[in-house]
């Protein structure tokens, strides 16, 4: 049985077709040699190829279950701010902030109308 039959995914482009490890491409040779299994791939075979990766989650992790259960158990208190709803005449919105982008950029403010439930976000 070959190593390729043991690998649970299909590979192409800059990955070894034998073991799936990333290939080191060097400019002075027309062949890429896998540093793990020593399989050689012609560089011309890598031109104009498309890489598609797929991961199937087969098991839920215990920590994922625990965090979702804990969130459901906690009583959520929403903070209200005076902000006009763009959809109705309400002058109050629930809001929360999260750091969605890198640390040197502003936070994202999420709003939800108290009256109609309209939701939107603003990057600050």
N, C-alpha and C positions, 0 to 999 in steps of 0.2 A: 504494500500500500504506500503510495507516495505521500509526501508531506502536504502537497496541495489538497489531497482529499481530506486531510485532518483539519484544515483551516476552515472555520465556519463562515467565511465571507468571501466574496469575489473581489479581486483587486485589479487595478490597471494603472496606467500613467506612471507616477513616480513611486509606486509601491511594487515590491517584488511579487511576481505572479506565483512564486513557489511557496513563500512563507508569509507574505503580507507585511514584512518590515519595510520601512521607508528606504528607498535607494539614494545613495549619495551620487549625484551627477557631477562628473568631472569633465572639464572642457578638453582635455588632451587625449581622450580616448572615445571611440565610437561605441563602446560597450559600458554598461553600468553593471557593476558587480555588487551583489548583496553582501554586506559585511557580516550578516548573520549566517546564511546558509551557502554562500558563495555562488549562488545561481547567477548566470550572466544573461542580460537583456540587451538587445541591440537598441541604440537610441532612436534609430529610424522607426522602430516599432512603437515608440512612445509619442511620436508626433501626431497631432490632431486627435488625440484620444480624450474621452470625457470620463471623468471620475464621478461615480455615483456611490454614495455610502448610505447604508441603511442600518439602523439599530433597532431591534425589537426588544422592548422591556417585557420580560417574562415573569418577573417577580416584583412585587412591591416591597420595598425595604421597610423594616420595622420602624425606623426613625421617621419615615414619611407618614405612616399610619398614626404614630404617636402625636406628631405635630398637628395633624388635621383634627384628631380627636380633642386635643387640648384647646385648639382654636374654637371648636364648637362649644366646649364646656365654659369658656370664658364669656362673661357678659360683656358685650361690646358697647362702649359708650362713645357716641359720635360727638365730635366737637362742632359747634355751630358758629358760623361767621356771617356778618352782614355783607352779603354779596348778591347782586341782582342776577336772577336766573334769566338766561337768554331765551327761554322757551315760554315762560309764564310770568306773572306779575309778582312772584315771590321775591322777598328781599332777604331771605335767609337760605344759606346753603350749608350742608355738612361738608367738612373738608378733612383731608389728611395729606401728609407730605411724605415723600419717599425719595431717596437718593438713587435715581435710576441710571444716571450717567456717571462719568468718572468723577472722582472726588474734587477735582478742581473746577467743576462746573456746578451750576445751580441745581437745586432740587426740583422735583416735579410735584405740583400741587394738584390733587384730585378733588373735584367738587361734585356734589350730588344735591339736587334740589330737595328741600324739605317737603315741598308741596307736590310737585309732579314727578320727582324721581329722575329728572334729566341729569346725565352725567357728562362731564368734560374734564380735561386736564390742561394745565398751563405750566410750561417750563419757565422757571424763574432764574 
